Amino acid sequence: MKRTILTVAAAAATTLTLAACGGGFESPADSGDTADTESEAADSGSVSAADAETVYRVAFNQNDQHPQFVSITNLGQRIAEATDGMCSLEVYPNETLGTQKDTIELVQAGTLDFAIIAGPLLENFNTDFAVFNLPYTFDSQEHQRAVLDDPEITGELFASIEDQNIAVLAGMHGGIRNVYNSIQPVNTPEDLDGMKIRVIESDTNLRMMELMGGSGSPMGQGEVYTAIQSGVIDGGENNPSIFANLKHDEVAPYYSYTQHLMFPDYLISNPSVLEDMDPACNEALFAELPAALVEEGQLWVEEVEASTAAAEEAGAEFNEVDLEAFREAVAPLVEESLTNETTQELYDKVRAAAE
């Protein structure tokens, strides 16, 4: 059973609306048998995802405590219950199945079923994805969720890389990135003057940090702690979970809420994998996926609260910043990046959704 990405997005938007109104999650198709099976399996609680007849592999680069790992693992369990043990998902954390770049290639080849990958990587297949990765594109987690679930905004973009054997099933929240350093609290771009801040390796991120007042230093995440400790760099930029869990709070205790990036992560598959799935498994996947997105968002809120509390206990200091000053500072990058009518129109739709 083939589902276009536009159909999937529409189903997600409808289902999330029902959830917000207090209604239950329903299958996009009118399949009473599937709904009955799901209800009976959930009541019995006897179906295990690990024991399903077919277990689809999902590659993931973070640990097994991450909100995305937990939500997609639970999705696999619900699929197993809905199909009476016919199929499920198993998430492989910590780059067990390869780096994100490697897992995209494996998905394209059809040798890996699913992968969760960072938003910027899809720019390699359609540069229009860059719109979602620009600074201050999203105002909040809620704004981002509304955009990613709106097929009028994401439908054509998500479908645009299917001919490259990548089906984007959903956009996921990947956290809100802020600046932290070992020297002082940051309130305005001027406070970053002279600081070397670790950024993701890309020309866009280097330009962003330059406009924000600092100097971008690309390096692997595993090198950041030692680099700050030895004075090679002065800090980094990431979400509170990474800041606390990687113990960066020990060497760079000043965490400032610049909120400059909120790019999505994506759950991807190969269109042929979806087409070859048993219809009941395909149906259950898309019926239960919206619930997983809601759960992931809730888990992120809890994770940020816990990480912030842990960092504060370790001695970190958190402060608000002059957000408007930072927005104005990076405005040239946004303008430089909207290079055609398509990207400008997409960006305008995203910003309109915030109003």
C-alpha positions in Angstrom: 0.0 0.0 0.0 1.6 3.2 -1.1 0.9 6.5 0.8 2.1 9.8 -0.5 3.8 12.0 2.0 1.1 14.6 1.5 -1.5 12.0 2.6 0.6 11.1 5.6 1.0 14.8 6.7 -2.8 15.3 6.3 -3.5 12.3 8.4 -1.1 13.5 11.1 -2.7 17.0 11.2 -6.2 15.5 11.5 -5.1 13.1 14.2 -3.3 15.7 16.2 -6.4 17.9 16.0 -8.5 15.1 17.4 -6.0 14.6 20.2 -6.1 18.3 21.1 -9.8 18.1 21.3 -9.6 15.1 23.7 -10.6 12.5 21.0 -8.8 9.2 20.4 -6.2 8.6 17.7 -7.8 7.0 14.7 -6.5 5.3 11.5 -6.5 7.5 8.4 -8.4 4.8 6.5 -11.9 3.5 7.4 -10.7 0.1 8.6 -12.9 -1.2 11.4 -11.0 -4.5 11.6 -7.7 -2.7 12.3 -9.3 -0.5 15.0 -10.9 -3.6 16.6 -7.6 -5.5 16.6 -5.8 -2.5 18.1 -8.3 -2.2 20.9 -8.2 -6.0 21.7 -4.4 -6.1 21.7 -4.1 -3.0 23.9 -6.6 -4.5 26.4 -4.8 -7.8 26.6 -1.3 -6.3 26.8 0.1 -9.6 25.6 1.7 -8.5 22.4 5.4 -7.7 22.5 7.2 -5.6 19.9 10.3 -7.7 20.3 8.4 -10.9 19.4 6.6 -9.5 16.3 6.8 -11.6 13.1 8.5 -8.7 11.3 10.6 -6.2 13.1 11.6 -3.1 11.1 15.0 -1.5 12.1 15.3 2.2 12.9 18.7 3.8 13.0 19.4 6.5 15.7 22.5 8.4 16.7 21.6 9.3 20.3 21.2 7.3 23.4 18.3 5.2 24.6 17.0 7.9 27.0 16.5 10.4 24.3 12.8 11.5 23.7 13.0 10.4 20.1 14.2 6.9 21.0 11.5 6.5 23.6 8.7 7.8 21.5 9.6 5.6 18.4 10.2 2.6 20.6 6.7 3.1 22.0 5.4 3.5 18.5 6.8 0.1 17.7 4.9 -1.4 20.6 1.7 0.2 19.6 2.1 -1.1 16.0 2.7 -4.6 17.4 -0.5 -4.3 19.4 -2.5 -2.9 16.5 -1.4 -5.8 14.2 -1.6 -8.5 16.8 2.1 -9.2 16.6 2.4 -9.0 12.8 5.1 -6.3 12.8 6.9 -3.7 15.0 9.8 -1.3 15.1 13.2 -1.7 16.9 15.3 1.4 17.4 19.1 1.0 17.4 20.7 3.9 19.4 24.2 5.3 19.6 25.0 5.0 15.8 24.9 1.2 16.1 23.9 1.0 12.5 26.2 3.8 11.3 26.5 7.6 11.2 23.5 9.6 10.1 25.1 10.1 6.7 25.7 6.3 6.4 22.1 5.5 7.4 20.6 7.8 4.8 22.6 5.9 2.2 21.4 2.5 3.6 17.8 3.7 3.5 18.2 4.8 -0.1 19.6 1.4 -0.9 16.7 -0.3 0.8 19.0 -2.2 3.2 17.8 -0.3 6.2 14.1 0.2 6.9 14.0 3.6 8.8 16.4 6.2 10.2 16.1 9.4 12.3 18.3 12.0 10.9 19.1 15.7 11.5 17.3 18.3 9.3 20.4 19.9 7.7 21.4 16.6 6.1 18.3 16.7 3.8 19.7 19.9 2.3 22.0 17.6 0.3 19.0 16.2 -1.5 16.9 19.4 -1.9 18.3 22.7 -0.8 14.8 24.0 0.0 15.0 22.1 3.3 17.4 24.8 4.4 14.4 27.1 5.2 13.6 25.0 8.3 17.3 25.2 9.4 17.7 28.9 9.4 18.0 30.9 12.6 14.8 32.0 14.2 12.6 30.3 11.6 10.5 28.9 14.4 9.3 30.9 17.5 8.6 27.9 19.7 8.3 24.2 19.9 4.5 24.6 19.4 5.0 26.7 16.3 7.4 24.1 14.8 5.0 21.3 15.5 2.1 23.2 13.8 4.3 23.8 10.7 5.6 20.2 10.5 2.1 18.8 10.7 0.6 21.1 8.1 0.6 19.5 4.6 0.0 22.9 3.0 3.5 23.8 4.1 5.4 20.6 4.1 3.6 18.4 1.6 5.5 19.2 -1.6 8.8 19.6 0.2 8.6 16.2 1.9 7.5 14.5 -1.3 10.3 16.2 -3.4 13.0 13.7 -2.5 11.0 10.5 -3.0 12.6 10.1 -6.4 15.9 9.9 -4.6 14.5 6.9 -2.5 13.9 9.0 0.6 10.4 9.2 2.0 10.0 11.7 4.8 7.4 10.3 7.2 7.4 13.0 9.8 9.4 16.0 11.2 10.4 15.7 14.8 11.4 18.3 17.4 15.2 18.3 17.9 15.5 20.7 20.7 16.2 24.4 20.9 19.9 25.4 20.5 21.4 28.2 22.7 24.9 29.5 23.3 27.0 28.6 26.3 30.6 29.6 27.2 33.3 29.6 29.9 33.7 33.4 30.2 30.5 35.3 30.9 26.8 35.5 30.4 25.8 36.6 26.9 23.0 39.2 26.6 23.7 40.8 23.2 25.8 39.9 20.1 28.5 42.2 21.4 29.0 39.8 24.4 30.2 37.1 22.0 32.9 39.3 20.5 36.2 37.4 20.5 34.7 34.1 21.6 35.3 30.9 19.7 32.1 28.8 19.7 31.7 25.3 18.4 29.1 25.0 15.7 27.9 22.3 13.3 30.2 22.0 10.3 28.6 24.0 7.6 29.0 27.4 5.9 25.6 28.4 7.1 26.5 27.8 10.7 29.8 29.6 10.4 28.1 32.6 8.9 25.4 32.5 11.6 27.9 32.6 14.4 29.9 35.4 12.8 26.7 37.5 12.6 25.9 36.6 16.2 29.1 38.2 17.2 31.4 35.2 17.8 33.7 33.0 15.7 32.5 29.6 14.7 34.7 26.6 15.3 33.5 23.4 13.6 34.4 20.1 15.4 32.9 16.8 16.4 30.7 16.8 19.4 33.0 14.4 21.2 35.8 16.9 21.1 33.9 19.8 22.6 34.5 19.2 26.4 38.2 18.9 26.1 38.5 21.8 23.7 36.7 24.1 26.1 38.6 22.8 29.0 42.0 23.4 27.3 41.0 26.8 26.0 41.0 25.9 22.3 37.4 27.2 22.1 35.3 29.2 24.6 32.0 27.4 24.3 29.4 25.8 22.1 25.7 26.0 21.1 23.2 23.2 21.7 20.1 22.3 23.6 20.0 22.0 27.4 19.9 18.2 27.2 23.3 18.0 25.4 24.7 20.8 27.6 23.9 18.8 30.8 24.3 15.2 29.7 27.7 15.7 28.1 28.8 17.7 31.2 29.6 20.8 29.3 28.2 22.7 32.2 31.4 21.8 34.1 33.7 23.7 31.7 31.3 26.3 30.3 28.8 27.2 33.0 27.2 30.3 31.3 24.2 29.2 29.3 22.3 32.0 27.5 18.9 31.5 25.9 19.7 32.8 22.4 17.2 30.3 20.9 18.9 30.8 17.6 18.2 27.4 16.1 15.3 24.9 16.2 15.8 22.7 13.2 13.8 19.5 12.9 14.9 16.0 12.8 13.2 13.6 10.4 12.0 10.0 10.4 12.8 8.7 6.9 12.3 5.4 5.0 12.5 4.2 1.4 9.3 4.5 -0.6 9.7 0.8 -1.6 9.9 -0.3 2.0 6.5 1.4 2.7 5.0 -0.1 -0.5 6.2 -3.6 0.4 4.8 -3.5 3.9 1.8 -5.7 4.7 -1.2 -3.4 4.4 -2.1 -3.9 8.1 1.4 -2.9 9.1 1.4 0.1 6.8 -2.0 1.2 8.2 -0.9 0.8 11.8 2.3 2.8 11.2 0.6 5.8 9.9 -2.3 5.6 12.3 -0.1 5.5 15.3 2.7 7.9 14.1 0.9 11.1 15.2 0.6 9.9 18.8 4.4 9.3 18.8 5.0 12.9 17.7 2.8 14.2 20.5 4.6 12.0 23.0 8.0 13.1 21.7 7.1 16.7 22.2 6.0 16.0 25.8 9.1 14.1 26.6 11.3 17.0 25.3 9.6 19.4 27.7 10.3 17.0 30.6 13.9 16.4 29.4 14.7 20.1 29.2 13.3 20.7 32.7 15.4 17.8 34.1 18.5 18.8 32.3 18.3 22.4 33.3 17.8 21.5 36.9 20.8 19.1 36.8 23.0 21.8 35.2 22.0 24.4 37.8 22.8 22.0 40.6 26.2 21.5 39.0 26.7 25.3 39.1 25.6 26.4 35.7 23.9 29.8 35.3 21.1 30.4 32.8 20.1 33.8 31.5 17.7 35.4 29.1 19.0 37.5 26.3 18.0 40.4 24.0 16.3 38.2 21.4 15.5 41.0 19.1 19.1 42.0 18.9 20.1 38.5 17.8 17.3 38.3 15.3 18.4 41.5 13.7 22.0 40.3 13.7 21.3 37.2 11.7 18.7 38.7 9.4 21.3 39.0 6.6 21.8 35.3 6.6 18.1 34.6 6.3 17.9 37.0 3.4 21.0 35.5 1.7 19.5 32.0 2.1 16.1 32.6 0.5 17.5 32.5 -3.0 14.4 31.7 -5.1 10.6 32.0 -5.2 10.1 28.6 -3.7 12.2 29.1 -0.6 10.8 32.6 0.0 7.2 31.3 -0.3 8.0 28.4 2.1 9.6 30.8 4.6 6.6 33.1 4.4 4.2 30.3 5.1 6.3 29.2 8.2 6.4 32.7 9.6 2.6 33.2 8.9 1.9 30.1 11.0 3.5 31.9 14.0 0.9 34.7 13.9 
